[in-house]
Amino acid sequence: MFPKKNTTFHEGPHHSHVSKEKPLFFALVLTGLFFCIELFAGLISGSLALISDAAHMLTDVIGIAIAYISIKIAKKPADLKRTFGYYRFEILASSFNSFLLIFVGIYILYESFNRFFNHDAFEIKTGIMFWVAIAGLVVNIICMKILSAGKEHSLNLKGAYLEVFSDMISSVGVILAAIIIHFTNIKWVDSLIAILIALWIFPRAWSLLTDSFNILLEGVPKGTDIEGIKKEIKEIHGITDVHDLHVWAITSGKINFTCHIVNRENSNSEELLFQIKKLLAEKHKITHVTIQFESVSCDQEEKH
């Protein structure tokens, strides 16, 4: 038999772009200003750890700027060429941020190992190093507070948050290095802290990269149990089979769902559709749903 009905339930507004723009803008201003201060202080103090922290702060600035711009672009409405709109630009930005973090980490490792074996050739002004790192720690804590509210709903905000968080750890490391060098004159500690900063960056960058790639490859979103959803739908009275089920995300927080439902001849497809949408929305937070109802599955049709 031919399919009885195609029904699409369109999702409500995507998570608020405005609510994401404001924290990104304030974080961008703070990190941008402090990057200039920290880089200048690092050059004056001669601290590689402080310069590394400034380089890390630069990734914060670039990452937050890209996230901010991508959200602006993602607000553009869908058109005939891009029927899903520009939401994917956010994920492209997150991927770029990940590669940027990895590149900075590799550069810091390279410079750190070079200086580690020539640390006596460098003079480090621990006073400047200490107080600028303290200021950096304060800036990072403020930015983390600003970005924390939306980080679970956007990969862009999550990326920016992770960058600021890892930068906060870097600032703590620079503070410790300044104290140790000041009291012991063990200068290689500066290189050691820079190496630890780089090693701290890699796993967080990789996590963000894999999350971004999963969306770009239209993989199943994290926490979504395909077999569990299929089982729950089949338990609805009147449904005999579920097939061609697909779940993927256009961007973080915007999940799409499609499937074919085989229902009994005497069942009410409108009522079944309501129950399925309610199940997906309430239990799985999936609201962009497209369902095709069939009295006989496509596989069974082909056999006949």
VEXSEMI-85777 format. One record per residue (C-alpha): residue number from 0; x, y, z. Coordinates in steps of 0.2 Angstrom, whole numbers, plus 5000, padded with zeros to 4 digits. Layout:
# VEXSEMI-85777
atom zati:NUM X:X Y:Y Z:Z $
...
# end
This chain:
# VEXSEMI-85777
atom zati:0 X:5000 Y:5000 Z:5000 $
atom zati:1 X:5005 Y:5018 Z:4998 $
atom zati:2 X:5010 Y:5028 Z:5013 $
atom zati:3 X:4995 Y:5035 Z:5021 $
atom zati:4 X:5002 Y:5052 Z:5028 $
atom zati:5 X:5017 Y:5063 Z:5029 $
atom zati:6 X:5017 Y:5074 Z:5044 $
atom zati:7 X:5030 Y:5086 Z:5050 $
atom zati:8 X:5031 Y:5095 Z:5067 $
atom zati:9 X:5042 Y:5110 Z:5066 $
atom zati:10 X:5053 Y:5115 Z:5080 $
atom zati:11 X:5050 Y:5131 Z:5090 $
atom zati:12 X:5063 Y:5145 Z:5090 $
atom zati:13 X:5081 Y:5139 Z:5092 $
atom zati:14 X:5089 Y:5143 Z:5108 $
atom zati:15 X:5090 Y:5162 Z:5110 $
atom zati:16 X:5104 Y:5170 Z:5100 $
atom zati:17 X:5103 Y:5186 Z:5109 $
atom zati:18 X:5106 Y:5177 Z:5126 $
atom zati:19 X:5122 Y:5170 Z:5118 $
atom zati:20 X:5128 Y:5186 Z:5110 $
atom zati:21 X:5129 Y:5197 Z:5125 $
atom zati:22 X:5140 Y:5185 Z:5136 $
atom zati:23 X:5151 Y:5183 Z:5121 $
atom zati:24 X:5153 Y:5201 Z:5118 $
atom zati:25 X:5157 Y:5205 Z:5136 $
atom zati:26 X:5170 Y:5191 Z:5136 $
atom zati:27 X:5177 Y:5197 Z:5120 $
atom zati:28 X:5180 Y:5214 Z:5126 $
atom zati:29 X:5188 Y:5208 Z:5142 $
atom zati:30 X:5199 Y:5195 Z:5134 $
atom zati:31 X:5204 Y:5207 Z:5120 $
atom zati:32 X:5210 Y:5220 Z:5132 $
atom zati:33 X:5219 Y:5209 Z:5143 $
atom zati:34 X:5228 Y:5199 Z:5129 $
atom zati:35 X:5237 Y:5216 Z:5124 $
atom zati:36 X:5242 Y:5219 Z:5143 $
atom zati:37 X:5248 Y:5201 Z:5146 $
atom zati:38 X:5258 Y:5200 Z:5130 $
atom zati:39 X:5267 Y:5217 Z:5133 $
atom zati:40 X:5270 Y:5211 Z:5151 $
atom zati:41 X:5277 Y:5194 Z:5145 $
atom zati:42 X:5289 Y:5203 Z:5134 $
atom zati:43 X:5295 Y:5215 Z:5147 $
atom zati:44 X:5296 Y:5201 Z:5161 $
atom zati:45 X:5305 Y:5188 Z:5149 $
atom zati:46 X:5293 Y:5175 Z:5155 $
atom zati:47 X:5289 Y:5161 Z:5142 $
atom zati:48 X:5275 Y:5155 Z:5154 $
atom zati:49 X:5267 Y:5172 Z:5153 $
atom zati:50 X:5269 Y:5174 Z:5134 $
atom zati:51 X:5262 Y:5156 Z:5132 $
atom zati:52 X:5247 Y:5162 Z:5143 $
atom zati:53 X:5246 Y:5177 Z:5132 $
atom zati:54 X:5246 Y:5166 Z:5117 $
atom zati:55 X:5232 Y:5156 Z:5125 $
atom zati:56 X:5223 Y:5171 Z:5128 $
atom zati:57 X:5224 Y:5176 Z:5110 $
atom zati:58 X:5215 Y:5159 Z:5106 $
atom zati:59 X:5202 Y:5165 Z:5118 $
atom zati:60 X:5200 Y:5181 Z:5109 $
atom zati:61 X:5200 Y:5173 Z:5092 $
atom zati:62 X:5188 Y:5159 Z:5097 $
atom zati:63 X:5176 Y:5171 Z:5106 $
atom zati:64 X:5176 Y:5183 Z:5091 $
atom zati:65 X:5173 Y:5168 Z:5079 $
atom zati:66 X:5159 Y:5162 Z:5090 $
atom zati:67 X:5151 Y:5179 Z:5091 $
atom zati:68 X:5152 Y:5182 Z:5072 $
atom zati:69 X:5145 Y:5164 Z:5068 $
atom zati:70 X:5130 Y:5167 Z:5079 $
atom zati:71 X:5127 Y:5184 Z:5069 $
atom zati:72 X:5128 Y:5174 Z:5053 $
atom zati:73 X:5117 Y:5159 Z:5060 $
atom zati:74 X:5103 Y:5172 Z:5063 $
atom zati:75 X:5101 Y:5174 Z:5045 $
atom zati:76 X:5085 Y:5166 Z:5039 $
atom zati:77 X:5083 Y:5151 Z:5029 $
atom zati:78 X:5082 Y:5153 Z:5010 $
atom zati:79 X:5079 Y:5142 Z:4994 $
atom zati:80 X:5098 Y:5137 Z:4994 $
atom zati:81 X:5100 Y:5134 Z:5012 $
atom zati:82 X:5083 Y:5128 Z:5019 $
atom zati:83 X:5090 Y:5124 Z:5036 $
atom zati:84 X:5098 Y:5142 Z:5037 $
atom zati:85 X:5115 Y:5145 Z:5043 $
atom zati:86 X:5116 Y:5136 Z:5059 $
atom zati:87 X:5130 Y:5125 Z:5053 $
atom zati:88 X:5142 Y:5140 Z:5053 $
atom zati:89 X:5142 Y:5138 Z:5072 $
atom zati:90 X:5150 Y:5121 Z:5070 $
atom zati:91 X:5162 Y:5126 Z:5057 $
atom zati:92 X:5168 Y:5140 Z:5069 $
atom zati:93 X:5169 Y:5127 Z:5084 $
atom zati:94 X:5180 Y:5116 Z:5073 $
atom zati:95 X:5191 Y:5130 Z:5068 $
atom zati:96 X:5193 Y:5134 Z:5087 $
atom zati:97 X:5199 Y:5117 Z:5090 $
atom zati:98 X:5212 Y:5117 Z:5077 $
atom zati:99 X:5218 Y:5134 Z:5083 $
atom zati:100 X:5220 Y:5127 Z:5101 $
atom zati:101 X:5229 Y:5112 Z:5095 $
atom zati:102 X:5241 Y:5123 Z:5085 $
atom zati:103 X:5245 Y:5135 Z:5099 $
atom zati:104 X:5248 Y:5120 Z:5111 $
atom zati:105 X:5261 Y:5113 Z:5099 $
atom zati:106 X:5269 Y:5130 Z:5097 $
atom zati:107 X:5270 Y:5132 Z:5116 $
atom zati:108 X:5278 Y:5114 Z:5118 $
atom zati:109 X:5291 Y:5118 Z:5104 $
atom zati:110 X:5296 Y:5135 Z:5112 $
atom zati:111 X:5296 Y:5127 Z:5130 $
atom zati:112 X:5308 Y:5113 Z:5126 $
atom zati:113 X:5320 Y:5125 Z:5117 $
atom zati:114 X:5320 Y:5137 Z:5132 $
atom zati:115 X:5321 Y:5122 Z:5144 $
atom zati:116 X:5339 Y:5118 Z:5140 $
atom zati:117 X:5344 Y:5137 Z:5139 $
atom zati:118 X:5335 Y:5144 Z:5154 $
atom zati:119 X:5350 Y:5153 Z:5161 $
atom zati:120 X:5351 Y:5164 Z:5146 $
atom zati:121 X:5335 Y:5172 Z:5150 $
atom zati:122 X:5331 Y:5185 Z:5164 $
atom zati:123 X:5314 Y:5183 Z:5171 $
atom zati:124 X:5306 Y:5198 Z:5181 $
atom zati:125 X:5295 Y:5188 Z:5193 $
atom zati:126 X:5286 Y:5204 Z:5200 $
atom zati:127 X:5278 Y:5208 Z:5183 $
atom zati:128 X:5275 Y:5190 Z:5180 $
atom zati:129 X:5266 Y:5187 Z:5196 $
atom zati:130 X:5254 Y:5202 Z:5196 $
atom zati:131 X:5249 Y:5201 Z:5178 $
atom zati:132 X:5245 Y:5183 Z:5180 $
atom zati:133 X:5234 Y:5187 Z:5195 $
atom zati:134 X:5225 Y:5200 Z:5185 $
atom zati:135 X:5223 Y:5187 Z:5171 $
atom zati:136 X:5216 Y:5175 Z:5184 $
atom zati:137 X:5203 Y:5188 Z:5189 $
atom zati:138 X:5198 Y:5191 Z:5170 $
atom zati:139 X:5196 Y:5172 Z:5167 $
atom zati:140 X:5185 Y:5170 Z:5182 $
atom zati:141 X:5174 Y:5184 Z:5176 $
atom zati:142 X:5173 Y:5177 Z:5158 $
atom zati:143 X:5169 Y:5160 Z:5164 $
atom zati:144 X:5155 Y:5166 Z:5175 $
atom zati:145 X:5148 Y:5176 Z:5160 $
atom zati:146 X:5149 Y:5161 Z:5148 $
atom zati:147 X:5144 Y:5147 Z:5160 $
atom zati:148 X:5125 Y:5150 Z:5158 $
atom zati:149 X:5124 Y:5145 Z:5139 $
atom zati:150 X:5139 Y:5132 Z:5138 $
atom zati:151 X:5128 Y:5117 Z:5139 $
atom zati:152 X:5117 Y:5123 Z:5124 $
atom zati:153 X:5130 Y:5129 Z:5111 $
atom zati:154 X:5146 Y:5121 Z:5105 $
atom zati:155 X:5152 Y:5139 Z:5102 $
atom zati:156 X:5149 Y:5144 Z:5120 $
atom zati:157 X:5156 Y:5128 Z:5126 $
atom zati:158 X:5172 Y:5130 Z:5115 $
atom zati:159 X:5174 Y:5148 Z:5122 $
atom zati:160 X:5171 Y:5142 Z:5140 $
atom zati:161 X:5184 Y:5128 Z:5138 $
atom zati:162 X:5197 Y:5140 Z:5131 $
atom zati:163 X:5194 Y:5153 Z:5145 $
atom zati:164 X:5194 Y:5138 Z:5158 $
atom zati:165 X:5210 Y:5131 Z:5152 $
atom zati:166 X:5217 Y:5149 Z:5152 $
atom zati:167 X:5212 Y:5151 Z:5170 $
atom zati:168 X:5222 Y:5135 Z:5174 $
atom zati:169 X:5237 Y:5143 Z:5164 $
atom zati:170 X:5236 Y:5159 Z:5175 $
atom zati:171 X:5237 Y:5148 Z:5191 $
atom zati:172 X:5252 Y:5139 Z:5184 $
atom zati:173 X:5261 Y:5156 Z:5179 $
atom zati:174 X:5257 Y:5162 Z:5197 $
atom zati:175 X:5265 Y:5147 Z:5205 $
atom zati:176 X:5280 Y:5148 Z:5193 $
atom zati:177 X:5283 Y:5167 Z:5198 $
atom zati:178 X:5283 Y:5162 Z:5216 $
atom zati:179 X:5295 Y:5147 Z:5214 $
atom zati:180 X:5307 Y:5157 Z:5203 $
atom zati:181 X:5307 Y:5172 Z:5214 $
atom zati:182 X:5311 Y:5162 Z:5230 $
atom zati:183 X:5323 Y:5149 Z:5222 $
atom zati:184 X:5329 Y:5156 Z:5206 $
atom zati:185 X:5325 Y:5140 Z:5197 $
atom zati:186 X:5321 Y:5147 Z:5180 $
atom zati:187 X:5317 Y:5131 Z:5171 $
atom zati:188 X:5301 Y:5130 Z:5181 $
atom zati:189 X:5295 Y:5144 Z:5169 $
atom zati:190 X:5297 Y:5132 Z:5154 $
atom zati:191 X:5289 Y:5117 Z:5164 $
atom zati:192 X:5273 Y:5127 Z:5167 $
atom zati:193 X:5272 Y:5132 Z:5149 $
atom zati:194 X:5274 Y:5114 Z:5144 $
atom zati:195 X:5260 Y:5109 Z:5157 $
atom zati:196 X:5249 Y:5123 Z:5149 $
atom zati:197 X:5251 Y:5115 Z:5132 $
atom zati:198 X:5247 Y:5098 Z:5138 $
atom zati:199 X:5232 Y:5105 Z:5147 $
atom zati:200 X:5225 Y:5112 Z:5131 $
atom zati:201 X:5226 Y:5096 Z:5120 $
atom zati:202 X:5212 Y:5085 Z:5128 $
atom zati:203 X:5200 Y:5099 Z:5129 $
atom zati:204 X:5203 Y:5104 Z:5111 $
atom zati:205 X:5201 Y:5086 Z:5105 $
atom zati:206 X:5184 Y:5085 Z:5115 $
atom zati:207 X:5178 Y:5100 Z:5106 $
atom zati:208 X:5184 Y:5094 Z:5089 $
atom zati:209 X:5176 Y:5077 Z:5091 $
atom zati:210 X:5159 Y:5085 Z:5096 $
atom zati:211 X:5160 Y:5097 Z:5081 $
atom zati:212 X:5164 Y:5083 Z:5069 $
atom zati:213 X:5150 Y:5072 Z:5075 $
atom zati:214 X:5138 Y:5085 Z:5070 $
atom zati:215 X:5146 Y:5089 Z:5053 $
atom zati:216 X:5146 Y:5070 Z:5050 $
atom zati:217 X:5127 Y:5070 Z:5055 $
atom zati:218 X:5131 Y:5057 Z:5069 $
atom zati:219 X:5119 Y:5053 Z:5082 $
atom zati:220 X:5119 Y:5067 Z:5096 $
atom zati:221 X:5127 Y:5062 Z:5112 $
atom zati:222 X:5115 Y:5054 Z:5125 $
atom zati:223 X:5103 Y:5049 Z:5111 $
atom zati:224 X:5098 Y:5030 Z:5112 $
atom zati:225 X:5092 Y:5026 Z:5095 $
atom zati:226 X:5087 Y:5008 Z:5100 $
atom zati:227 X:5079 Y:5014 Z:5116 $
atom zati:228 X:5068 Y:5027 Z:5106 $
atom zati:229 X:5063 Y:5014 Z:5093 $
atom zati:230 X:5058 Y:5002 Z:5107 $
atom zati:231 X:5048 Y:5016 Z:5116 $
atom zati:232 X:5039 Y:5021 Z:5099 $
atom zati:233 X:5034 Y:5003 Z:5096 $
atom zati:234 X:5026 Y:5001 Z:5113 $
atom zati:235 X:5013 Y:5014 Z:5108 $
atom zati:236 X:4997 Y:5005 Z:5105 $
atom zati:237 X:4993 Y:5004 Z:5086 $
atom zati:238 X:5011 Y:5004 Z:5080 $
atom zati:239 X:5018 Y:4988 Z:5073 $
atom zati:240 X:5035 Y:4993 Z:5067 $
atom zati:241 X:5047 Y:5007 Z:5066 $
atom zati:242 X:5061 Y:5008 Z:5052 $
atom zati:243 X:5072 Y:5021 Z:5043 $
atom zati:244 X:5074 Y:5030 Z:5059 $
atom zati:245 X:5087 Y:5044 Z:5059 $
atom zati:246 X:5092 Y:5056 Z:5072 $
atom zati:247 X:5105 Y:5070 Z:5069 $
atom zati:248 X:5109 Y:5088 Z:5074 $
atom zati:249 X:5110 Y:5103 Z:5063 $
atom zati:250 X:5119 Y:5112 Z:5076 $
atom zati:251 X:5121 Y:5110 Z:5095 $
atom zati:252 X:5103 Y:5110 Z:5103 $
atom zati:253 X:5094 Y:5108 Z:5086 $
atom zati:254 X:5090 Y:5089 Z:5084 $
atom zati:255 X:5081 Y:5082 Z:5069 $
atom zati:256 X:5071 Y:5066 Z:5069 $
atom zati:257 X:5064 Y:5056 Z:5055 $
atom zati:258 X:5057 Y:5039 Z:5053 $
atom zati:259 X:5044 Y:5028 Z:5045 $
atom zati:260 X:5030 Y:5021 Z:5056 $
atom zati:261 X:5020 Y:5005 Z:5052 $
atom zati:262 X:5002 Y:5007 Z:5060 $
atom zati:263 X:4987 Y:4996 Z:5060 $
atom zati:264 X:4973 Y:4999 Z:5048 $
atom zati:265 X:4960 Y:5004 Z:5061 $
atom zati:266 X:4972 Y:5015 Z:5071 $
atom zati:267 X:4971 Y:5034 Z:5071 $
atom zati:268 X:4987 Y:5041 Z:5063 $
atom zati:269 X:4984 Y:5059 Z:5070 $
atom zati:270 X:4983 Y:5052 Z:5088 $
atom zati:271 X:4998 Y:5041 Z:5085 $
atom zati:272 X:5008 Y:5057 Z:5079 $
atom zati:273 X:5003 Y:5066 Z:5094 $
atom zati:274 X:5009 Y:5053 Z:5106 $
atom zati:275 X:5025 Y:5051 Z:5096 $
atom zati:276 X:5029 Y:5069 Z:5096 $
atom zati:277 X:5025 Y:5070 Z:5115 $
atom zati:278 X:5036 Y:5056 Z:5119 $
atom zati:279 X:5051 Y:5063 Z:5109 $
atom zati:280 X:5048 Y:5081 Z:5116 $
atom zati:281 X:5046 Y:5077 Z:5134 $
atom zati:282 X:5058 Y:5062 Z:5136 $
atom zati:283 X:5071 Y:5066 Z:5123 $
atom zati:284 X:5070 Y:5085 Z:5120 $
atom zati:285 X:5068 Y:5082 Z:5101 $
atom zati:286 X:5055 Y:5093 Z:5093 $
atom zati:287 X:5059 Y:5094 Z:5075 $
atom zati:288 X:5051 Y:5078 Z:5069 $
atom zati:289 X:5046 Y:5071 Z:5052 $
atom zati:290 X:5036 Y:5055 Z:5052 $
atom zati:291 X:5029 Y:5045 Z:5037 $
atom zati:292 X:5015 Y:5033 Z:5041 $
atom zati:293 X:5013 Y:5016 Z:5032 $
atom zati:294 X:5000 Y:5003 Z:5033 $
atom zati:295 X:5013 Y:4990 Z:5027 $
atom zati:296 X:5032 Y:4993 Z:5028 $
atom zati:297 X:5042 Y:4997 Z:5012 $
atom zati:298 X:5051 Y:4981 Z:5014 $
atom zati:299 X:5035 Y:4971 Z:5014 $
atom zati:300 X:5029 Y:4981 Z:4999 $
atom zati:301 X:5045 Y:4976 Z:4989 $
atom zati:302 X:5042 Y:4957 Z:4993 $
atom zati:303 X:5025 Y:4958 Z:4985 $
# end
